[in-house]
Amino acid sequence: MDDLKESLLPPKVPKPASAISLRESSYRPAAFGRQPFQSVDVLGLKKRGQGLRSWIRVDTSGNSQIIEVDKFTMMRRCDLPARDLRLLDPLFVYPSTILGREKAIVVNLEQIRCIITADEVLLLNSLDSYVLQYVVELQRRLTTNGVGDVWQSDGSELSRRRGNRNFDSVFGSTSPDYLPFEFRALEVALEAACKFLDSQAAELEIEAYPLLDELTSKISTLNLERARRLKSRLLALTRRVQKVRDEIEQLMDDDGDMAEMYLTDKKSRMESSFYGDQSVLGYRSTDGTSLSAPVSPVASPPDGRKLEKTLSIARSRHESMRSSESATESIEELEMLLEAYFVVIDSTLNKLTSLKEYIDDTEDFINIQLTFQYNLNFVEDLSLETSIIPCDNVRNQLIQFELLLTTATFVVAIFGVVAGIFGMNFEIPLFDNAGAFKWVLVITGVTGFCIFSAFVWFFKYRRLMPL
């Protein structure tokens, strides 16, 4: 283990003198008692970003070990850019992604973040239970079904196995023998992600349906707040499930991406090409040409060059035909694998969609209830106001009648004034005339009627009463 760490450690580069003097000068006290500028330790940040990280390595035999590798060594080892390694960093939050590269598959599915090559699976060492379960499950499947025996067999045996298999066994077995190592590791990652998302969806359903049923019967602030938090969790989980589904669907729709993920076949083609080149070099060495020194064009026999060119063309044609056939077969196998888990994740998405529709229906029902309650309260207030209106009308009529009575009393009071005048104790010639009494009554009555009519006309003119 120590030898492995030492071999993977990058060589130490001595610091230049300028950098040391700059670091030392930055800590010198400044003049006039001011504090020096506290700059960011860029070198420390770079060292921290380039430092060793603990990785869990699982090989094709199911053996696991913990190795410590820095970022640049991992990039060279798996031939990956730095942006792909950022997907595996637990400090960053990235959506679910499956990337097929030249020598590796970068998998970022929920808690499972790993690099899959043709010979090994590399995961960041973590105490997360899902990561540990992934490692244990992958080891169990690799030790149960030997992957190396199948893919190291010859082409006829491989064709016989692929041709005789039944589609029922594809979906019946969790990790068939004919799948290469990288597909089996990818299958375990897909299964872990689908199970994790499905379990969260099931927990959300168990919590949501009783709460929504209670909310329809009893609307309270506490239940509304719980429903709001529940809907926020549902939307976040739906986005994650939708992203995994879209990623699988995008891979299924692109044959080039699926062919790029067939790492075992690419590795075998590279090895066969290397051995073919070695055989050609051996043929040239037996033909009398030296391998240690450059060959002069004048000294090379023309027949040997023609034969070498013919063999190279034939070998390239044979490799292209074989790679196209194997790519087609691998695409079919990977497509069936992705399709199985696409059905699983699509079922989870359908459950979340049904739950969201149930929440929307509950919201509509609550809105109808609140609208009905508001209308009922409005009708009650309106009926109360309409019951007050007749009382106001009667009061107005009484005031108008009182005004008429007051006017009539004023007119009658005029008769009292006349009677009081004629009742005074002094001599008046009209007392001796018997017909004068009638004229006094007529004139007083006409005058009172005119005064009353004038008041009524004034009330009508000022719209004090509807006459």
PARO-191788 format. One record per residue (C-alpha): x, y, z. Coordinates in steps of 0.5 Angstrom, whole numbers, plus 500, padded with zeros to 3 digits. Layout:
N
@xx X; yy Y; zz Z
...
This chain:
467
@xx 500; yy 500; zz 500
@xx 506; yy 505; zz 502
@xx 509; yy 503; zz 495
@xx 503; yy 505; zz 491
@xx 502; yy 511; zz 495
@xx 509; yy 513; zz 493
@xx 509; yy 511; zz 486
@xx 502; yy 516; zz 485
@xx 505; yy 522; zz 489
@xx 507; yy 527; zz 484
@xx 515; yy 529; zz 485
@xx 516; yy 535; zz 489
@xx 518; yy 541; zz 486
@xx 523; yy 546; zz 490
@xx 520; yy 553; zz 491
@xx 524; yy 559; zz 487
@xx 527; yy 564; zz 491
@xx 523; yy 569; zz 489
@xx 517; yy 566; zz 491
@xx 520; yy 565; zz 498
@xx 522; yy 572; zz 499
@xx 515; yy 575; zz 497
@xx 512; yy 570; zz 502
@xx 517; yy 573; zz 507
@xx 516; yy 580; zz 505
@xx 509; yy 580; zz 506
@xx 509; yy 578; zz 513
@xx 513; yy 584; zz 515
@xx 510; yy 590; zz 519
@xx 509; yy 596; zz 515
@xx 511; yy 603; zz 516
@xx 507; yy 608; zz 520
@xx 504; yy 602; zz 525
@xx 499; yy 600; zz 519
@xx 497; yy 592; zz 519
@xx 500; yy 589; zz 513
@xx 495; yy 587; zz 507
@xx 492; yy 580; zz 509
@xx 492; yy 577; zz 502
@xx 489; yy 570; zz 500
@xx 494; yy 564; zz 500
@xx 494; yy 562; zz 493
@xx 499; yy 557; zz 493
@xx 496; yy 554; zz 499
@xx 489; yy 553; zz 495
@xx 493; yy 550; zz 489
@xx 496; yy 545; zz 494
@xx 489; yy 544; zz 497
@xx 486; yy 543; zz 490
@xx 492; yy 538; zz 488
@xx 492; yy 534; zz 494
@xx 492; yy 527; zz 495
@xx 485; yy 524; zz 495
@xx 482; yy 517; zz 498
@xx 479; yy 513; zz 493
@xx 476; yy 506; zz 493
@xx 478; yy 502; zz 487
@xx 474; yy 496; zz 485
@xx 477; yy 491; zz 480
@xx 474; yy 486; zz 475
@xx 475; yy 480; zz 480
@xx 471; yy 484; zz 486
@xx 477; yy 486; zz 490
@xx 477; yy 493; zz 493
@xx 482; yy 497; zz 496
@xx 483; yy 504; zz 498
@xx 488; yy 508; zz 494
@xx 491; yy 516; zz 495
@xx 491; yy 519; zz 488
@xx 492; yy 527; zz 487
@xx 488; yy 530; zz 481
@xx 493; yy 530; zz 476
@xx 495; yy 523; zz 477
@xx 487; yy 521; zz 476
@xx 487; yy 525; zz 470
@xx 492; yy 522; zz 467
@xx 490; yy 515; zz 469
@xx 483; yy 515; zz 466
@xx 485; yy 520; zz 461
@xx 479; yy 525; zz 463
@xx 479; yy 533; zz 463
@xx 479; yy 537; zz 470
@xx 471; yy 539; zz 469
@xx 469; yy 531; zz 469
@xx 473; yy 530; zz 476
@xx 469; yy 536; zz 478
@xx 463; yy 532; zz 477
@xx 465; yy 527; zz 482
@xx 467; yy 532; zz 488
@xx 462; yy 532; zz 493
@xx 463; yy 539; zz 495
@xx 459; yy 541; zz 488
@xx 452; yy 540; zz 486
@xx 451; yy 538; zz 479
@xx 445; yy 535; zz 476
@xx 445; yy 527; zz 474
@xx 450; yy 526; zz 469
@xx 453; yy 520; zz 465
@xx 459; yy 521; zz 460
@xx 462; yy 517; zz 456
@xx 470; yy 518; zz 455
@xx 475; yy 515; zz 451
@xx 478; yy 510; zz 457
@xx 472; yy 511; zz 462
@xx 465; yy 513; zz 464
@xx 464; yy 518; zz 469
@xx 458; yy 517; zz 473
@xx 454; yy 522; zz 477
@xx 447; yy 519; zz 479
@xx 445; yy 522; zz 486
@xx 450; yy 519; zz 491
@xx 454; yy 515; zz 487
@xx 459; yy 519; zz 483
@xx 465; yy 514; zz 480
@xx 469; yy 513; zz 474
@xx 468; yy 506; zz 471
@xx 474; yy 504; zz 466
@xx 475; yy 497; zz 463
@xx 479; yy 494; zz 469
@xx 476; yy 498; zz 475
@xx 471; yy 503; zz 478
@xx 474; yy 509; zz 482
@xx 470; yy 512; zz 488
@xx 471; yy 518; zz 492
@xx 472; yy 514; zz 499
@xx 466; yy 516; zz 503
@xx 462; yy 514; zz 509
@xx 456; yy 515; zz 506
@xx 451; yy 509; zz 506
@xx 449; yy 509; zz 499
@xx 457; yy 509; zz 497
@xx 458; yy 503; zz 501
@xx 452; yy 499; zz 499
@xx 454; yy 500; zz 492
@xx 461; yy 497; zz 493
@xx 458; yy 491; zz 497
@xx 453; yy 490; zz 491
@xx 458; yy 491; zz 486
@xx 463; yy 486; zz 489
@xx 458; yy 481; zz 490
@xx 456; yy 481; zz 483
@xx 463; yy 481; zz 480
@xx 465; yy 475; zz 485
@xx 458; yy 471; zz 483
@xx 459; yy 472; zz 476
@xx 466; yy 472; zz 473
@xx 466; yy 477; zz 468
@xx 473; yy 476; zz 465
@xx 472; yy 469; zz 463
@xx 466; yy 471; zz 458
@xx 470; yy 477; zz 455
@xx 477; yy 473; zz 454
@xx 474; yy 468; zz 450
@xx 475; yy 468; zz 443
@xx 470; yy 471; zz 438
@xx 466; yy 464; zz 436
@xx 464; yy 463; zz 443
@xx 462; yy 470; zz 444
@xx 458; yy 470; zz 438
@xx 455; yy 463; zz 440
@xx 453; yy 466; zz 447
@xx 450; yy 472; zz 444
@xx 446; yy 469; zz 439
@xx 443; yy 463; zz 444
@xx 441; yy 468; zz 449
@xx 434; yy 469; zz 450
@xx 431; yy 476; zz 451
@xx 427; yy 474; zz 458
@xx 434; yy 472; zz 461
@xx 436; yy 479; zz 460
@xx 431; yy 482; zz 464
@xx 430; yy 476; zz 469
@xx 437; yy 477; zz 471
@xx 440; yy 483; zz 475
@xx 447; yy 482; zz 472
@xx 448; yy 477; zz 466
@xx 454; yy 474; zz 464
@xx 455; yy 477; zz 457
@xx 455; yy 484; zz 460
@xx 462; yy 487; zz 460
@xx 465; yy 490; zz 467
@xx 463; yy 497; zz 465
@xx 456; yy 495; zz 464
@xx 455; yy 491; zz 470
@xx 458; yy 497; zz 474
@xx 454; yy 502; zz 471
@xx 448; yy 497; zz 472
@xx 449; yy 497; zz 479
@xx 450; yy 505; zz 479
@xx 443; yy 506; zz 476
@xx 440; yy 501; zz 480
@xx 442; yy 504; zz 486
@xx 440; yy 511; zz 484
@xx 433; yy 508; zz 482
@xx 432; yy 505; zz 488
@xx 434; yy 511; zz 492
@xx 429; yy 516; zz 488
@xx 424; yy 511; zz 488
@xx 424; yy 510; zz 496
@xx 424; yy 518; zz 497
@xx 418; yy 518; zz 492
@xx 415; yy 512; zz 497
@xx 416; yy 516; zz 503
@xx 413; yy 523; zz 500
@xx 407; yy 519; zz 498
@xx 406; yy 516; zz 505
@xx 407; yy 523; zz 508
@xx 403; yy 527; zz 503
@xx 396; yy 523; zz 502
@xx 394; yy 523; zz 509
@xx 396; yy 530; zz 510
@xx 392; yy 532; zz 504
@xx 386; yy 528; zz 506
@xx 386; yy 532; zz 513
@xx 387; yy 538; zz 509
@xx 380; yy 538; zz 505
@xx 376; yy 536; zz 512
@xx 380; yy 541; zz 516
@xx 383; yy 548; zz 513
@xx 388; yy 550; zz 518
@xx 395; yy 555; zz 518
@xx 399; yy 549; zz 520
@xx 396; yy 544; zz 515
@xx 397; yy 549; zz 510
@xx 404; yy 550; zz 512
@xx 406; yy 543; zz 512
@xx 403; yy 542; zz 505
@xx 407; yy 548; zz 502
@xx 413; yy 544; zz 505
@xx 411; yy 538; zz 502
@xx 410; yy 541; zz 495
@xx 417; yy 544; zz 495
@xx 420; yy 537; zz 497
@xx 416; yy 534; zz 491
@xx 418; yy 539; zz 486
@xx 425; yy 538; zz 488
@xx 425; yy 531; zz 487
@xx 421; yy 531; zz 481
@xx 427; yy 535; zz 478
@xx 432; yy 530; zz 480
@xx 428; yy 524; zz 477
@xx 426; yy 528; zz 471
@xx 434; yy 529; zz 470
@xx 436; yy 522; zz 471
@xx 430; yy 520; zz 466
@xx 432; yy 525; zz 461
@xx 440; yy 523; zz 462
@xx 438; yy 515; zz 460
@xx 433; yy 517; zz 454
@xx 439; yy 522; zz 451
@xx 444; yy 516; zz 452
@xx 439; yy 511; zz 449
@xx 437; yy 516; zz 443
@xx 445; yy 517; zz 441
@xx 448; yy 511; zz 438
@xx 455; yy 514; zz 438
@xx 455; yy 516; zz 446
@xx 453; yy 508; zz 447
@xx 458; yy 506; zz 443
@xx 463; yy 510; zz 446
@xx 462; yy 507; zz 453
@xx 464; yy 500; zz 450
@xx 471; yy 501; zz 454
@xx 472; yy 493; zz 454
@xx 471; yy 493; zz 446
@xx 476; yy 499; zz 445
@xx 481; yy 496; zz 450
@xx 481; yy 489; zz 446
@xx 482; yy 493; zz 439
@xx 487; yy 497; zz 442
@xx 491; yy 491; zz 444
@xx 490; yy 487; zz 438
@xx 492; yy 493; zz 434
@xx 499; yy 493; zz 438
@xx 500; yy 486; zz 437
@xx 499; yy 486; zz 430
@xx 504; yy 492; zz 429
@xx 509; yy 487; zz 433
@xx 508; yy 482; zz 428
@xx 509; yy 486; zz 422
@xx 515; yy 489; zz 426
@xx 517; yy 481; zz 427
@xx 516; yy 480; zz 420
@xx 520; yy 485; zz 417
@xx 526; yy 483; zz 422
@xx 526; yy 476; zz 419
@xx 526; yy 479; zz 412
@xx 533; yy 482; zz 414
@xx 531; yy 489; zz 416
@xx 535; yy 492; zz 422
@xx 530; yy 494; zz 427
@xx 535; yy 498; zz 431
@xx 537; yy 503; zz 426
@xx 533; yy 507; zz 421
@xx 531; yy 504; zz 415
@xx 534; yy 507; zz 408
@xx 529; yy 508; zz 403
@xx 534; yy 506; zz 398
@xx 536; yy 500; zz 402
@xx 529; yy 497; zz 403
@xx 527; yy 492; zz 398
@xx 520; yy 495; zz 394
@xx 517; yy 488; zz 395
@xx 517; yy 488; zz 402
@xx 514; yy 495; zz 402
@xx 508; yy 493; zz 398
@xx 507; yy 487; zz 402
@xx 507; yy 491; zz 409
@xx 502; yy 496; zz 405
@xx 498; yy 491; zz 403
@xx 498; yy 487; zz 410
@xx 496; yy 494; zz 413
@xx 490; yy 496; zz 409
@xx 487; yy 489; zz 410
@xx 488; yy 489; zz 418
@xx 485; yy 496; zz 418
@xx 479; yy 493; zz 414
@xx 478; yy 487; zz 418
@xx 479; yy 492; zz 425
@xx 473; yy 496; zz 422
@xx 469; yy 491; zz 420
@xx 470; yy 487; zz 427
@xx 469; yy 494; zz 431
@xx 462; yy 496; zz 427
@xx 460; yy 489; zz 429
@xx 462; yy 489; zz 436
@xx 459; yy 496; zz 436
@xx 452; yy 494; zz 434
@xx 452; yy 488; zz 439
@xx 454; yy 493; zz 445
@xx 449; yy 498; zz 443
@xx 444; yy 493; zz 443
@xx 446; yy 490; zz 450
@xx 447; yy 497; zz 453
@xx 440; yy 500; zz 450
@xx 437; yy 494; zz 453
@xx 440; yy 495; zz 460
@xx 438; yy 503; zz 459
@xx 431; yy 501; zz 457
@xx 430; yy 497; zz 463
@xx 432; yy 502; zz 468
@xx 428; yy 508; zz 464
@xx 422; yy 504; zz 465
@xx 424; yy 504; zz 473
@xx 425; yy 511; zz 473
@xx 419; yy 513; zz 469
@xx 415; yy 509; zz 473
@xx 417; yy 513; zz 479
@xx 416; yy 520; zz 475
@xx 409; yy 518; zz 474
@xx 408; yy 517; zz 481
@xx 411; yy 524; zz 483
@xx 406; yy 527; zz 477
@xx 400; yy 523; zz 480
@xx 402; yy 526; zz 487
@xx 403; yy 533; zz 484
@xx 396; yy 532; zz 480
@xx 393; yy 530; zz 487
@xx 396; yy 536; zz 490
@xx 393; yy 541; zz 485
@xx 386; yy 538; zz 485
@xx 386; yy 539; zz 493
@xx 388; yy 546; zz 492
@xx 383; yy 547; zz 487
@xx 378; yy 544; zz 492
@xx 380; yy 549; zz 498
@xx 380; yy 555; zz 493
@xx 372; yy 553; zz 492
@xx 371; yy 552; zz 499
@xx 374; yy 559; zz 501
@xx 370; yy 562; zz 495
@xx 364; yy 559; zz 498
@xx 365; yy 561; zz 505
@xx 367; yy 568; zz 503
@xx 360; yy 568; zz 499
@xx 356; yy 566; zz 504
@xx 359; yy 571; zz 509
@xx 358; yy 576; zz 504
@xx 351; yy 574; zz 503
@xx 350; yy 574; zz 511
@xx 352; yy 581; zz 511
@xx 348; yy 584; zz 505
@xx 342; yy 581; zz 509
@xx 344; yy 584; zz 515
@xx 344; yy 591; zz 511
@xx 338; yy 590; zz 508
@xx 334; yy 588; zz 514
@xx 337; yy 595; zz 517
@xx 334; yy 599; zz 510
@xx 326; yy 598; zz 512
@xx 328; yy 601; zz 519
@xx 331; yy 607; zz 516
@xx 325; yy 608; zz 511
@xx 320; yy 608; zz 517
@xx 325; yy 613; zz 521
@xx 325; yy 618; zz 515
@xx 317; yy 617; zz 514
@xx 316; yy 619; zz 521
@xx 321; yy 625; zz 520
@xx 317; yy 628; zz 514
@xx 310; yy 627; zz 518
@xx 313; yy 630; zz 524
@xx 315; yy 636; zz 519
@xx 308; yy 636; zz 516
@xx 305; yy 636; zz 523
@xx 310; yy 642; zz 526
@xx 307; yy 646; zz 520
@xx 300; yy 645; zz 521
@xx 301; yy 647; zz 528
@xx 304; yy 653; zz 526
@xx 298; yy 655; zz 522
@xx 293; yy 653; zz 527
@xx 297; yy 657; zz 532
@xx 295; yy 663; zz 527
@xx 288; yy 662; zz 529
@xx 290; yy 663; zz 537
@xx 294; yy 669; zz 535
@xx 287; yy 672; zz 532
@xx 283; yy 669; zz 538
@xx 288; yy 672; zz 543
@xx 288; yy 679; zz 539
@xx 280; yy 679; zz 539
@xx 280; yy 677; zz 546
@xx 283; yy 683; zz 549
@xx 279; yy 688; zz 554
@xx 278; yy 694; zz 549
@xx 272; yy 697; zz 545
@xx 272; yy 694; zz 538
@xx 266; yy 696; zz 533
@xx 266; yy 689; zz 530
@xx 263; yy 687; zz 536
@xx 257; yy 690; zz 535
@xx 257; yy 687; zz 528
@xx 254; yy 680; zz 527
@xx 257; yy 678; zz 520
@xx 264; yy 681; zz 522
@xx 265; yy 674; zz 526
@xx 264; yy 670; zz 519
@xx 269; yy 674; zz 515
@xx 274; yy 674; zz 521
@xx 274; yy 666; zz 520
@xx 274; yy 666; zz 513
@xx 280; yy 671; zz 512
@xx 284; yy 667; zz 518
@xx 282; yy 660; zz 515
@xx 284; yy 662; zz 508
@xx 291; yy 666; zz 510
@xx 293; yy 659; zz 514
@xx 291; yy 655; zz 508
@xx 296; yy 659; zz 504
@xx 301; yy 659; zz 509
@xx 301; yy 652; zz 510
@xx 301; yy 651; zz 502
@xx 307; yy 655; zz 502
@xx 311; yy 651; zz 507
@xx 309; yy 645; zz 503
@xx 311; yy 648; zz 496
@xx 318; yy 650; zz 500
@xx 319; yy 643; zz 502
@xx 318; yy 640; zz 495
@xx 322; yy 645; zz 492
@xx 328; yy 643; zz 497
@xx 327; yy 636; zz 496
@xx 326; yy 635; zz 504
@xx 320; yy 630; zz 502
@xx 317; yy 626; zz 496
@xx 311; yy 629; zz 495
